[in-house]
Amino acid sequence: MVERVSTDNKAEANETDATPDLTPTETQPVDKSAVWARDGKSVAAWSLRFILTVLGLALAGKLLSYVWDGVLPVILAILVTTVLWPVNKWLFQHGFPRALAALTTLLGFFAIFGGVIVAMAPVVSKQVPVLVNQTEEGLQKLLDYLQGPPLNLQLSQMEAYTEDITKVLKEQSSNIASGVWTGVSAFGSVVVAVVIMFIVTFFLLKDGDSFLPWMRRYTGTKIGSHLTEVSSRIWNTLSGFIQAQATVSLVDAILIGGGLMILKVPLALVLAVITFFGGFIPIIGAFIAGALAVIIALVSNGLTNALLVLGLVILVQQLEGNVLQPMLQSKAMGLHAAVVLLSVTVGSAMAGILGAFLAVPVAATVAVIIRYHAETVALRAGEITADEMELESLEKDEIRTALSR
């Protein structure tokens, strides 16, 4: 009996030696090798998680590329719906059937957009020939400058440069023709995507408010409550972003368009419209629209007028960046300006203008998901209760009950 107890004690002692205690005491410090081993295991575990996450995102991106032509119209339809939803909701609340409210909202959108195009057409047809003539005069002035000091280029040299450029263009004629055909095909794809987008927009306006109850019913109470709340937050964030950006873009268009009219810059109305739509691409869109206005002013009215337009654009952009955007968008998205700039840069590098346009909504969506996950972690850790969470979905009581379980 004594031998058996002794054997058990030895086994327990050996087991204790195999797993050293990492809690230091006053008489015996912790072995540093054990601490290093524990840190190494932690680093290895987190590295494996990171690698698996990156691989998962890469796989998801690859799979998304196969169905992107179908997913893109849906994403754009959601963004358009966030703009049109208040009008659609108002019509429904005032007695319009759902389908008629959605159709009326879409037709109103087309009427406004078409009205802008119709209003610009006479201006463009009248001022473009004048602008072309002024461009020719500007090019002649440029040639005169190149032939004068300090460059002193001879006409024969410039003709040689022109011949070289023409030769390169002829050599690349097949590639240019192929590019034109590719452009025509891309235009056809854009038309199809736009048609699908407006069809999806119609159904979102008509039946969009029944989607969350349907999702909660088919995914279960617990998961459905999380999906309902995070979807509501994403919707509110996107709505706030689009509405805030539309307000900022409208102010930019009015101020810059008015200034261009005062400075008598050709195509001022067209440039104002371009400024409005360019404002939906943060930072880059405003820069492109402003640069176009400066170039047209330079070609048509000379250097002094172009500098005045440049000053106008910079002044308006400073007003937008330091007053309007922080005031309107910080509440809507809660994203730092550096995050916005980084997301636009990455988006434009990955998908051009479309990527730059979608970058901020995607970044805002990711931020919403991360914040909601942080709240649920705090809820599970006992730091907060379900009653302390600021829920944004319409079914707050049901979701609080589900989160409290």
C-alpha positions as CSV (number, residue, x, y, z in Angstrom):
1,M,0.0,0.0,0.0
2,V,2.8,2.3,0.9
3,E,4.7,1.5,-2.3
4,R,1.5,2.3,-4.4
5,V,1.1,5.7,-2.8
6,S,4.8,6.4,-3.3
7,T,4.4,5.5,-7.0
8,D,1.4,7.7,-7.4
9,N,3.3,10.6,-5.8
10,K,6.2,10.1,-8.2
11,A,3.9,10.1,-11.2
12,E,2.3,13.4,-10.0
13,A,5.7,14.9,-9.5
14,N,6.9,13.9,-13.0
15,E,3.7,15.3,-14.5
16,T,4.3,18.6,-12.6
17,D,7.9,18.7,-13.9
18,A,6.6,18.2,-17.5
19,T,4.3,21.2,-17.4
20,P,6.2,24.0,-15.5
21,D,4.2,26.5,-13.6
22,L,4.5,30.0,-15.3
23,T,3.4,31.8,-12.2
24,P,6.4,33.3,-10.4
25,T,6.7,33.1,-6.7
26,E,8.8,35.0,-4.2
27,T,11.2,32.0,-3.7
28,Q,11.3,30.6,-7.3
29,P,11.2,32.7,-10.5
30,V,9.7,31.3,-13.7
31,D,12.1,29.6,-16.2
32,K,12.6,32.0,-19.1
33,S,12.7,29.2,-21.6
34,A,9.2,28.3,-20.6
35,V,8.1,31.9,-21.2
36,W,9.8,31.9,-24.6
37,A,8.1,28.6,-25.4
38,R,4.7,29.9,-24.5
39,D,5.3,33.1,-26.5
40,G,6.5,31.0,-29.5
41,K,3.3,28.9,-29.4
42,S,1.2,32.0,-29.3
43,V,3.0,33.6,-32.2
44,A,2.8,30.4,-34.2
45,A,-1.0,30.1,-33.5
46,W,-1.7,33.7,-34.5
47,S,0.5,33.3,-37.6
48,L,-1.4,30.3,-38.7
49,R,-4.7,32.1,-38.1
50,F,-3.4,35.1,-40.2
51,I,-2.2,32.8,-43.1
52,L,-5.6,31.0,-43.1
53,T,-7.4,34.3,-43.1
54,V,-5.4,35.6,-46.0
55,L,-5.9,32.4,-48.0
56,G,-9.6,32.5,-47.3
57,L,-9.8,36.1,-48.5
58,A,-7.8,35.3,-51.6
59,L,-10.1,32.3,-52.3
60,A,-13.2,34.4,-51.8
61,G,-11.8,37.1,-54.1
62,K,-11.1,34.5,-56.8
63,L,-14.6,33.1,-56.5
64,L,-16.0,36.6,-56.6
65,S,-14.2,37.3,-59.8
66,Y,-16.1,34.6,-61.6
67,V,-19.5,36.1,-60.6
68,W,-18.5,39.7,-60.5
69,D,-20.6,40.7,-63.6
70,G,-23.6,39.5,-61.7
71,V,-22.6,40.9,-58.3
72,L,-21.7,44.4,-59.4
73,P,-25.2,45.4,-60.6
74,V,-26.6,44.3,-57.2
75,I,-24.0,46.3,-55.3
76,L,-24.7,49.4,-57.4
77,A,-28.5,48.8,-57.0
78,I,-28.1,48.8,-53.2
79,L,-26.3,52.1,-53.3
80,V,-28.9,53.6,-55.6
81,T,-31.7,52.3,-53.4
82,T,-30.2,54.0,-50.4
83,V,-30.6,57.3,-52.2
84,L,-34.1,56.7,-53.5
85,W,-35.5,54.9,-50.4
86,P,-36.7,58.0,-48.6
87,V,-38.8,59.1,-51.6
88,N,-40.1,55.6,-52.1
89,K,-41.0,55.3,-48.4
90,W,-42.8,58.7,-48.4
91,L,-44.9,57.6,-51.4
92,F,-45.8,54.3,-49.8
93,Q,-46.8,56.1,-46.6
94,H,-49.1,58.4,-48.6
95,G,-51.2,55.6,-50.1
96,F,-49.1,54.5,-53.1
97,P,-49.0,50.7,-53.6
98,R,-45.5,49.3,-53.2
99,A,-45.0,48.5,-56.9
100,L,-46.4,51.9,-58.0
101,A,-44.3,53.7,-55.4
102,A,-41.1,52.0,-56.6
103,L,-42.0,52.6,-60.3
104,T,-42.8,56.3,-59.6
105,T,-39.5,56.8,-57.7
106,L,-37.5,55.2,-60.5
107,L,-39.3,57.3,-63.2
108,G,-38.7,60.4,-61.2
109,F,-35.0,59.6,-61.0
110,F,-34.8,59.0,-64.8
111,A,-36.7,62.3,-65.3
112,I,-34.3,64.3,-63.2
113,F,-31.2,62.7,-64.7
114,G,-32.6,63.0,-68.2
115,G,-33.5,66.6,-67.5
116,V,-29.9,67.4,-66.6
117,I,-28.6,65.8,-69.8
118,V,-31.2,67.7,-71.9
119,A,-30.3,71.0,-70.2
120,M,-26.6,70.5,-70.9
121,A,-27.1,69.5,-74.6
122,P,-27.7,73.1,-76.0
123,V,-24.8,74.4,-73.9
124,V,-22.4,71.8,-75.1
125,S,-23.5,72.1,-78.8
126,K,-23.1,75.9,-78.6
127,Q,-19.8,76.1,-76.7
128,V,-17.8,73.1,-77.9
129,P,-17.1,74.6,-81.4
130,V,-15.9,77.8,-79.7
131,L,-13.8,75.7,-77.4
132,V,-12.3,73.8,-80.3
133,N,-11.3,77.0,-82.1
134,Q,-9.8,78.3,-78.8
135,T,-7.9,75.0,-78.5
136,E,-6.4,75.5,-81.9
137,E,-5.4,79.0,-81.0
138,G,-3.9,77.7,-77.8
139,L,-1.9,75.0,-79.7
140,Q,-0.7,77.6,-82.1
141,K,0.5,79.7,-79.2
142,L,2.2,76.6,-77.8
143,L,4.0,76.0,-81.1
144,D,5.1,79.7,-81.2
145,Y,6.5,79.3,-77.7
146,L,8.3,76.1,-78.6
147,Q,9.9,77.8,-81.6
148,G,11.0,80.7,-79.5
149,P,13.6,81.0,-76.7
150,P,14.7,79.2,-74.7
151,L,13.7,76.0,-76.5
152,N,14.2,77.3,-80.1
153,L,12.8,74.2,-81.7
154,Q,12.7,74.2,-85.5
155,L,9.5,73.4,-87.4
156,S,11.3,70.6,-89.2
157,Q,12.1,69.0,-85.8
158,M,8.5,69.2,-84.7
159,E,7.4,67.7,-88.0
160,A,9.9,64.9,-87.4
161,Y,8.4,64.3,-84.0
162,T,4.9,64.3,-85.5
163,E,6.0,61.7,-88.2
164,D,7.5,59.5,-85.5
165,I,4.3,59.6,-83.5
166,T,2.3,58.9,-86.7
167,K,4.5,55.9,-87.5
168,V,4.1,54.5,-84.0
169,L,0.3,54.8,-84.3
170,K,0.3,53.1,-87.7
171,E,2.4,50.2,-86.3
172,Q,0.0,49.9,-83.4
173,S,-3.1,50.2,-85.6
174,S,-4.1,46.5,-85.1
175,N,-3.8,46.9,-81.3
176,I,-5.8,50.2,-81.5
177,A,-8.5,48.5,-83.5
178,S,-8.6,45.6,-81.1
179,G,-8.8,48.1,-78.3
180,V,-11.7,49.9,-80.0
181,W,-13.5,46.6,-80.3
182,T,-12.8,45.8,-76.7
183,G,-14.2,49.2,-75.8
184,V,-17.4,48.5,-77.8
185,S,-17.8,45.2,-76.0
186,A,-17.2,46.8,-72.7
187,F,-19.8,49.4,-73.5
188,G,-22.3,46.7,-74.2
189,S,-21.5,45.0,-70.9
190,V,-22.0,48.4,-69.1
191,V,-25.4,48.8,-70.8
192,V,-26.5,45.3,-69.6
193,A,-25.2,45.9,-66.1
194,V,-27.1,49.2,-65.9
195,V,-30.3,47.6,-67.0
196,I,-29.9,44.8,-64.5
197,M,-29.0,47.4,-61.8
198,F,-32.3,49.3,-62.3
199,I,-34.3,46.1,-62.4
200,V,-32.8,45.0,-59.1
201,T,-33.3,48.6,-57.7
202,F,-37.0,48.3,-58.6
203,F,-37.4,45.1,-56.6
204,L,-35.4,46.5,-53.7
205,L,-37.6,49.5,-53.5
206,K,-40.7,47.3,-53.8
207,D,-39.8,44.5,-51.4
208,G,-36.7,45.6,-49.6
209,D,-38.2,46.0,-46.1
210,S,-39.4,42.4,-46.2
211,F,-35.8,41.0,-46.6
212,L,-34.7,41.2,-43.0
213,P,-37.7,39.4,-41.6
214,W,-37.3,36.7,-44.2
215,M,-33.6,36.3,-43.4
216,R,-34.3,36.1,-39.7
217,R,-37.0,33.5,-40.3
218,Y,-34.7,31.2,-42.3
219,T,-31.5,31.6,-40.4
220,G,-32.9,31.2,-36.9
221,T,-33.4,33.6,-34.0
222,K,-29.8,33.8,-32.7
223,I,-28.0,34.1,-36.1
224,G,-30.9,36.0,-37.7
225,S,-30.8,38.6,-34.9
226,H,-27.1,39.2,-35.5
227,L,-27.6,39.4,-39.3
228,T,-30.5,41.7,-38.9
229,E,-28.7,44.2,-36.7
230,V,-25.5,44.2,-38.7
231,S,-27.4,44.6,-41.9
232,S,-29.4,47.5,-40.5
233,R,-26.2,49.2,-39.4
234,I,-24.6,48.7,-42.9
235,W,-27.7,50.1,-44.5
236,N,-27.8,53.1,-42.3
237,T,-24.1,53.7,-42.8
238,L,-24.4,53.5,-46.6
239,S,-27.4,55.7,-46.6
240,G,-25.6,58.3,-44.5
241,F,-22.5,58.1,-46.7
242,I,-24.4,58.5,-50.0
243,Q,-26.6,61.3,-48.7
244,A,-23.7,63.1,-47.1
245,Q,-21.6,62.8,-50.2
246,A,-24.5,64.0,-52.4
247,T,-24.8,67.1,-50.2
248,V,-21.0,67.8,-50.3
249,S,-21.0,67.2,-54.1
250,L,-24.0,69.5,-54.6
251,V,-22.3,72.3,-52.6
252,D,-19.1,71.8,-54.6
253,A,-21.0,71.9,-57.9
254,I,-22.9,75.0,-57.0
255,L,-19.9,76.9,-55.8
256,I,-17.5,75.9,-58.5
257,G,-20.1,76.2,-61.3
258,G,-21.1,79.6,-60.1
259,G,-17.5,80.7,-59.9
260,L,-16.8,79.4,-63.4
261,M,-19.8,81.3,-64.8
262,I,-18.5,84.5,-63.1
263,L,-15.1,83.9,-64.7
264,K,-16.8,83.2,-68.0
265,V,-15.2,79.8,-68.5
266,P,-16.8,77.8,-71.3
267,L,-18.9,74.7,-70.4
268,A,-19.4,75.9,-66.8
269,L,-22.7,74.0,-66.4
270,V,-21.1,70.8,-67.8
271,L,-18.1,71.2,-65.5
272,A,-20.5,71.7,-62.5
273,V,-22.3,68.5,-63.4
274,I,-18.9,66.7,-63.7
275,T,-17.9,68.1,-60.3
276,F,-21.1,66.8,-58.8
277,F,-20.7,63.2,-60.0
278,G,-16.9,63.3,-59.4
279,G,-17.6,64.2,-55.8
280,F,-18.8,60.6,-55.2
281,I,-15.2,59.4,-55.7
282,P,-13.5,61.0,-52.6
283,I,-10.4,63.0,-53.2
284,I,-9.6,61.6,-56.7
285,G,-12.9,62.7,-58.3
286,A,-12.6,66.3,-57.0
287,F,-9.0,66.5,-58.3
288,I,-9.9,65.3,-61.8
289,A,-12.9,67.6,-62.0
290,G,-10.9,70.6,-60.8
291,A,-8.0,69.8,-63.2
292,L,-10.4,69.6,-66.1
293,A,-11.9,73.0,-65.2
294,V,-8.4,74.5,-65.0
295,I,-7.3,73.1,-68.4
296,I,-10.5,74.4,-70.2
297,A,-9.9,77.8,-68.6
298,L,-6.3,77.8,-69.7
299,V,-7.1,76.8,-73.3
300,S,-10.1,79.2,-73.6
301,N,-9.2,82.3,-71.5
302,G,-5.5,82.2,-70.9
303,L,-3.1,81.7,-67.9
304,T,-4.5,84.4,-65.6
305,N,-8.0,83.0,-65.9
306,A,-6.7,79.5,-65.3
307,L,-4.9,80.6,-62.1
308,L,-8.1,82.2,-60.9
309,V,-10.0,78.9,-61.5
310,L,-7.3,77.0,-59.7
311,G,-7.6,79.3,-56.7
312,L,-11.4,78.8,-56.8
313,V,-11.1,75.0,-56.9
314,I,-8.6,75.0,-54.1
315,L,-10.8,77.3,-51.9
316,V,-13.9,75.1,-52.4
317,Q,-11.9,71.9,-51.8
318,Q,-10.5,73.4,-48.5
319,L,-14.1,74.3,-47.5
320,E,-15.2,70.7,-48.3
321,G,-12.3,69.0,-46.6
322,N,-12.2,71.0,-43.5
323,V,-15.8,71.9,-42.9
324,L,-18.4,69.9,-44.8
325,Q,-16.9,66.4,-44.9
326,P,-15.9,66.2,-41.2
327,M,-19.3,67.6,-40.2
328,L,-21.4,65.3,-42.4
329,Q,-19.4,62.2,-43.0
330,S,-17.8,61.6,-39.6
331,K,-21.2,60.9,-38.1
332,A,-22.3,58.8,-41.1
333,M,-19.2,56.6,-41.4
334,G,-16.8,57.3,-38.5
335,L,-13.7,56.7,-40.8
336,H,-10.5,58.6,-40.4
337,A,-9.4,60.6,-43.4
338,A,-6.3,58.4,-43.7
339,V,-8.5,55.3,-44.0
340,V,-10.6,57.0,-46.7
341,L,-7.5,57.9,-48.7
342,L,-5.9,54.5,-48.3
343,S,-9.1,52.7,-49.3
344,V,-9.6,55.0,-52.4
345,T,-5.9,54.3,-53.4
346,V,-6.3,50.5,-53.1
347,G,-9.7,50.5,-54.8
348,S,-8.5,52.6,-57.7
349,A,-5.4,50.4,-58.1
350,M,-7.5,47.2,-58.1
351,A,-10.5,48.3,-60.2
352,G,-9.9,51.8,-61.6
353,I,-12.6,54.4,-61.3
354,L,-15.2,51.8,-60.2
355,G,-12.9,50.6,-57.5
356,A,-12.3,54.2,-56.3
357,F,-16.1,54.8,-56.2
358,L,-16.8,51.6,-54.2
359,A,-13.8,51.8,-51.9
360,V,-15.3,54.0,-49.2
361,P,-18.6,52.2,-49.0
362,V,-16.7,48.9,-48.7
363,A,-14.4,50.3,-46.1
364,A,-17.4,51.7,-44.2
365,T,-19.1,48.3,-44.4
366,V,-16.0,46.5,-43.0
367,A,-15.7,49.1,-40.2
368,V,-19.4,48.4,-39.2
369,I,-18.8,44.7,-39.1
370,I,-15.7,45.1,-37.0
371,R,-17.4,47.5,-34.5
372,Y,-20.4,45.2,-34.2
373,H,-18.1,42.2,-33.5
374,A,-16.3,44.2,-30.9
375,E,-19.6,45.0,-29.2
376,T,-20.7,41.3,-29.2
377,V,-17.3,40.3,-27.7
378,A,-17.8,42.8,-24.9
379,L,-21.3,41.4,-24.5
380,R,-20.0,37.8,-24.2
381,A,-17.2,39.0,-21.9
382,G,-19.8,40.5,-19.5
383,E,-18.5,44.1,-19.9
384,I,-21.9,45.3,-21.2
385,T,-25.4,44.0,-21.3
386,A,-27.8,43.7,-24.3
387,D,-29.8,46.6,-22.9
388,E,-26.7,48.8,-23.1
389,M,-26.1,48.1,-26.8
390,E,-27.3,50.9,-29.2
391,L,-29.3,48.8,-31.7
392,E,-30.3,50.3,-35.0
393,S,-32.7,47.7,-36.4
394,L,-36.5,48.2,-36.2
395,E,-37.0,45.0,-34.2
396,K,-35.0,46.2,-31.2
397,D,-36.9,44.3,-28.5
398,E,-36.7,41.0,-30.3
399,I,-33.0,41.4,-31.0
400,R,-32.3,42.4,-27.4
401,T,-34.1,39.3,-26.2
402,A,-32.2,37.1,-28.6
403,L,-28.8,38.6,-27.6
404,S,-29.5,38.2,-23.9
405,R,-29.9,34.4,-24.2
